[in-house]
Amino acid sequence: MTGKTSGDLKLKGVTKRYENFTAVEQLDLVIPRGSFFALLGPSGCGKTTTLRMVAGLDQPTIGQIWIGDQDITETRAYQRNVNTVFQSYALFPHLSILDNVTFGLRRRKVSDHKAQAMEALELVQLAHIAKKKPGQLSGGMQQRVALARAIVNRPDVLLLDEPLGALDLKLRRQMQIELKQIQSEVGLTFVHVTHDQEEAMTMADTIAVMNSGRLEQVADPATLYERPTSTFVANFLGQSNLLKATVKSRAGATAELDVHGVNLRLPVDRLKETTKELWLGVRPEKLRLVGSTDVGGIDDNRLTGVVTDASFTGLATNYLVRLPWGQELMVVQQNDGARSAARGAQVTLGWAPEHGFALNANQDAHAGAQDQADDSGAI
Amino acid sequence: MVGQLVEGPAARQPPRRARRNYTPYLLLLPGLAWLVVFFVVPMISLASQSLQTGSVESGYSQTWHFQTYVDALSQYWPHFARSIVFAGTATVFTLLLAYPLAYFMAQKAGKWKNILLVLVIAPFFTSFLIRTLAWQTILTDNGPVVALARSTHFTNVLQWLQLTSNDSLMNSRFAVIAGLTYNFLPFMILPLYANLERLDHSLIEAAGDLYATPIQTFWKVTWPLSLPGVVGGTLLTFIPAAGDFINSRLLGNTQTVMIGQVIDSQFLQVQDYAVAAALSFVLMAVIVVIVALYVRRAGTEELV
């Protein structure tokens, strides 16, 4: 036993190499104590490997893992004060629900294990089925038992490996809210691995986006969405329109950009001082269909194009608008009485400059877009 | 389009018939007939034979002579006891040998899995008799096994355990138990393997995650989950081993005679059919009782 450790979870230069490939490359991460942290990325990005290394189920090839001021890299899984909610739940089928939940407490010779287990089962509202076997429960109930079995031990870090992946959509939404409530109630550090960007954004205080074994960006959900720092993040979290732009001038707070001959603006603080070329990004819901005579914001960016597709989803209408140089922009127009347009119509798009973001021009404009489509399609 | 999809399969279904479907019963018939002809009828004939008196020369007559059972048991109960002890010991040894092997094959062998399975089954390619005769050669006095056993004083250990009576290995309790263990090992490995292969590795990881040391993980998770395989394997080993008559004849001595060997000689050499039939019946009853107690103890619901 490592005894009681507590504090932030720190990964220092953690690398995991297998024979033919590197699953995780030089990962440096600090996960503050008591936070709800999400590791988000497409399948095969190394997020589960990272989680398994924290759990002690895999050993990093290089690097260290610390909890507070203790290096736990060399300890075995059963010696770590870390518990996991497995993707398959991994409930012991031969034990009752109560015996499943007391399993960890008994191994640690906690005397009032039964009372503590019942308390944990009450937290997940399953105290009434304590005597049943896992096979008699529904998927959602098993998921909650798995959660109770982990949190009853009050681990320093609770790891959740795609815990909601096997649940249907409605139950998943409900469990997302419940998980968040439970986390704030028990105050443990939760590290949640998921490929579902909506799930990560709903639940986590901080999200680390991973891609090909590396960290793309670590930030709170709003920052990740509004100010992505890579094309991968811009495309993987929601959708983005990326326009090839060149900096023409920087006057005061606003930079003037040239996009295929059109003059567009962006706040200067979004740009690095040396930036010449960039991807100018703007989210589809930030774009507005405007009439050529509409006043709008006086500094609004304007682009004109032809509607090539319009699909009504109830909440909104999704448009594809072809720009004069052939690129198609995604536009989401809220169903709030805003202007609409039919296919083939000539339209003007407008957006406020502060809704734009700048990305390094060397990156692939489509990075992450396919990953997201694959994963959401798989559900 | 949607309408077509819904209607399509329904339209292809044959019209519902009012008469009952007898196919399952017809499929049951051959097996049932086989059991009646080759199990039920012989059992009745055996029961009847055990209660007849007479001799092969003068013919038998049904006399309900229950004294045959009393006589047979009073004379041969040591052979019964010996058979149970030998079979039980051999079953324990097969379990100890088979469990690690089956676990390795099921969980760790990877691409070697199929090759190992073939190797486990390979002995079946030769006859039971030949394999047992081979053990005579293996355990022969001037062979390397005996030399090794002598040099490591294993023969002394066996003598101390009264499994052998001198510093040889052949013609001893040890040889019989070793033969039984060897011959029935695949019957233990295969059920264990089938069970352990289905063992969800994430349960092992979960146990470790919940602070169980590897030893605790084995006793709290792996072992209880493998009980159906253990029960299946021990039954498949113990039942035939208890009635075995080859190993004790080929590898044992006059002090290691098992009940199967007695029945064999009563039928074929002494030709006392009544005693032979009575002994067969008692052996069956003893095994049924032992198995019933054992299965009840091991937890029947896990056997599904």
Chai-1 contact restraints between the chains, C-beta under 6 A:
chainA,res_idxA,chainB,res_idxB,connection_type,confidence,min_distance_angstrom,max_distance_angstrom,comment,restraint_id
A,A55,B,D209,contact,1.0,0.0,6.0,A-B,restraint_1
A,L57,B,E205,contact,1.0,0.0,6.0,A-B,restraint_2
A,A77,B,G208,contact,1.0,0.0,6.0,A-B,restraint_3
A,A77,B,D209,contact,1.0,0.0,6.0,A-B,restraint_4
A,Y78,B,G208,contact,1.0,0.0,6.0,A-B,restraint_5
A,Y78,B,Y211,contact,1.0,0.0,6.0,A-B,restraint_6
A,Y78,B,A212,contact,1.0,0.0,6.0,A-B,restraint_7
A,Y78,B,T213,contact,1.0,0.0,6.0,A-B,restraint_8
A,N83,B,D209,contact,1.0,0.0,6.0,A-B,restraint_9
A,T84,B,D209,contact,1.0,0.0,6.0,A-B,restraint_10
A,F86,B,S202,contact,1.0,0.0,6.0,A-B,restraint_11
A,F86,B,A206,contact,1.0,0.0,6.0,A-B,restraint_12
A,S88,B,S202,contact,1.0,0.0,6.0,A-B,restraint_13
A,A90,B,S202,contact,1.0,0.0,6.0,A-B,restraint_14
A,A90,B,L203,contact,1.0,0.0,6.0,A-B,restraint_15
A,A90,B,A206,contact,1.0,0.0,6.0,A-B,restraint_16
A,H94,B,P224,contact,1.0,0.0,6.0,A-B,restraint_17
A,H94,B,L225,contact,1.0,0.0,6.0,A-B,restraint_18
A,F103,B,L210,contact,1.0,0.0,6.0,A-B,restraint_19
A,G104,B,L210,contact,1.0,0.0,6.0,A-B,restraint_20
A,G104,B,Y211,contact,1.0,0.0,6.0,A-B,restraint_21
A,R107,B,Y211,contact,1.0,0.0,6.0,A-B,restraint_22
A,R107,B,A212,contact,1.0,0.0,6.0,A-B,restraint_23
A,R108,B,Y211,contact,1.0,0.0,6.0,A-B,restraint_24
